């Protein structure tokens, strides 16, 4: 059985905040910077968007991520560092896109990310529409990306072999 078969996604609850902060901290400083922790905590705590938790078979939170429904913008997608390169991020992204499509229908999904995660999103069909060097900090560049989320994309997501 692959790790993907053991993952579940559910809505964030306030009791998940500490787990989300642990996941955030596990990604510093490669994927997120220390100065981003405060805004992350505040936005998640105030539930400013639809936010989700991915749990493994033991009920341990291994990833978190969400989206702003009105703007169809993905936000704060993070995978516990010990679970990188195990398809957990693919699962989280796929599930968020499917949930967003269910909520909004055909829509252009937006996100911003760093040069480190850009190739990951490109594998799902996201294209870069804007780049800004050193946006997040020295050596941390911002890439604004988009994906046309329609029935064709949803069918591709549903048929993906993630393991």
Beta strands, then each sheet from edge to edge (+ up, - down):
strand 1: 8-11
strand 2: 50-55
strand 3: 61-68
strand 4: 73-79
strand 5: 107-113
strand 6: 127-137
strand 7: 140-149
sheet 1: 1+ 2- 3+ 4-
sheet 2: 5+ 7- 6+
end
